[in-house]
Structure formats: C-alpha cells, structure tokens
Amino acid sequence: EIVLTQSPGTLSLSPGERATLSCRASQSVSSTYLAWYQQKPGQAPSLLIHGASIRATGIPDRFSGSGSGTDFTLTISRLEPEDFAVYYCQQYGRSLTWTFGQGTKVEIK
Amino acid sequence: QVQLVQSGAEVKKPGASVKVSCKASGYTFTTFYIHWVRQAPGQGLEWMGIINPSGGSTSYAQKFQGRVTMTRDTSTTTVYMQLNSLASEDTAMYYCGRGLIVADIWGQGTMVTVSS
C-alpha cells in the first residue's frame, strides 16, 4: 500500500504570499493518478488538481500542481483570503483504491 | 445540476448499524463510480470503498472489510453505505464522491455519532 506524506503539517502565511505544499509517496505514483483537494471548515472536499498538474474546472490559475514519481507539489502563487483551508493529496491505486495524505493546513499568519 | 445529496445525521449506540444514502441527480447514474470517504472530528480523510453503480461491484478498504457494505438502487439513482458493529471510533462525517480516479462532485456529508 502506498503511503502519502504531506509537509508541512501547517503553513502560516499572509495573503499575497506564495504557498508551497509537498506530497511525498512511499512508492512511485503515476502522475495520472495524483490529485489535490481543498477542504474548508464545515464543507466537503473539492477537487483542485488532477493528473498532478491539471486544474479542475473553475479553479483559478494561481493554483498549480507539479511533480512526478514520488514527489509532488501544490503551489498557490498568491494567497487570497479564501485560500486558507486544508489541502489533501490523493492517489488512485490498484484495485480501485484511494489513499489520502494527512493534509496540510494553510492558516493566516 | 449535477449533485449528490446525502441522508441526514444519525445517532447510534455502540454495536448498532448505520445505513447512509447518497442520491445522485443531473447525470447518468450508471456512468460514474461512487467512493465513500469518512472524516473523524478534527482528523483527515479516510477512504472506505467504492461501488460501480452500473453492475454493483465493490471494493473496500481492508480496514472495513467484513463490516461495510455498499449497494445501489438504479431505480432511485441512490447509493448506500452500511457500516455494522459501530464503535465510538466510527463517529465521523461520511461523504460520497463521484468518480473513479478523482471525485469531482461530493455529497454534503452525513454526520454519524456513536454514543451510548
């Protein structure tokens, strides 16, 4: 089973700053099967990025994903007030399974 | 519009079972898999399993094998997740999500509280 480890656990930044979130896999993951979600308090997760770097419909271009193999990154170029949330990476694996990272909270500094 | 609407909050006693529903609308029900994911209070997302609404085939996380059953009713475009032998550790928000590799649409969540 592939384990996804996200870092840091919490990122304290100010609006307008750049956020860089990491997701490291215990084994190589196909980029096709790596996604990022955003979750705000009291809400369901929402899809941000799929295929490691493809923005989901309606996602602004300040969000970008990159990486391959075991190292993936979500970058928010300039934080807007609505971007402060928890972010999860997710991997689609064998036998139709999913695995999530433990999440990174982006909080206002 | 495309949406998944889940059933309301549940309070159960330890040892009981819960059945949560997820009603799909706005798209062809049988063309998208449905995943179930749960989130304990203050914790991260935990994958439980997946169902193919077309044929009803399922795949469950090893942790829940033998305790979870996912079914579907094509006549009402509804997917169900039943979890048996509930314990306090099962207190969580339960979400359904549409898709196979990723979920692009999510239900609003169903809070299940297990308490004596």
Contacts between the chains, C-beta under 8 A, distances in Angstrom:
chain1	res1	chain2	res2	distance
A	32	B	101	7.2
A	33	B	101	5.9
A	35	B	101	7.4
A	35	B	102	4.5
A	37	B	45	7.8
A	39	B	45	7.7
A	44	B	95	5.4
A	44	B	97	7.9
A	44	B	106	3.9
A	44	B	107	6.6
A	44	B	108	6.2
A	44	B	109	5.6
A	45	B	37	7.7
A	45	B	45	6.6
A	45	B	95	7.3
A	45	B	97	7.6
A	45	B	103	7.6
A	45	B	106	6.1
A	46	B	106	7.0
A	47	B	102	5.7
A	47	B	103	6.5
A	47	B	104	5.2
A	50	B	101	7.0
A	50	B	102	4.6
A	56	B	104	6.6
A	57	B	104	7.7
A	88	B	44	6.8
A	88	B	45	5.6
A	90	B	45	7.7
A	90	B	102	7.0
A	92	B	100	7.2
A	92	B	101	4.4
A	92	B	102	7.2
A	95	B	59	5.5
A	96	B	33	7.5
A	96	B	50	5.0
A	96	B	59	4.3
A	96	B	100	7.2
A	97	B	47	6.8
A	97	B	50	7.8
A	97	B	59	6.6
A	97	B	61	6.9
A	98	B	35	6.3
A	98	B	37	7.6
A	98	B	47	4.1
A	98	B	50	7.7
A	99	B	47	6.7
A	100	B	37	7.8
A	100	B	44	6.2
A	100	B	45	4.5
A	100	B	46	7.1
A	100	B	47	6.5
A	101	B	44	7.6
A	102	B	44	4.9
A	103	B	44	4.7
A	103	B	45	7.4
